[in-house]
Amino acid sequence: MQFVILYVGASIIIAILGENRKFGFWGYFFASLLLTPLMGVLLLLASDKKQGN
C-alpha cells in the first residue's frame, strides 16, 4: 500500500512540475502512471516549455 501511495505521489509531483511544459499537468501525470515516475522525469527533462502567445 505504501508503494502505491509513493508511486502516485511521485506522479503528482512530476505532473505539477510539468504544468508549464508541452504536455501539461495531465499529460505528465498519466505518462508517469502508465510508464514509471522515472520515465516521467525523463520526459519532463526532454520536453520544451509552452510557447506564450
C-alpha positions, 0 to 999 in steps of 0.5 A: 500500500505504501508503494502505491501511495509513493508511486502516485505521489511521485506522479503528482509531483512530476505532473505539477512540475510539468504544468508549464511544459508541452504536455501539461499537468495531465499529460505528465501525470498519466505518462508517469502512471502508465510508464514509471515516475522515472520515465516521467522525469525523463520526459519532463527533462526532454520536453520544451516549455509552452510557447506564450502567445 
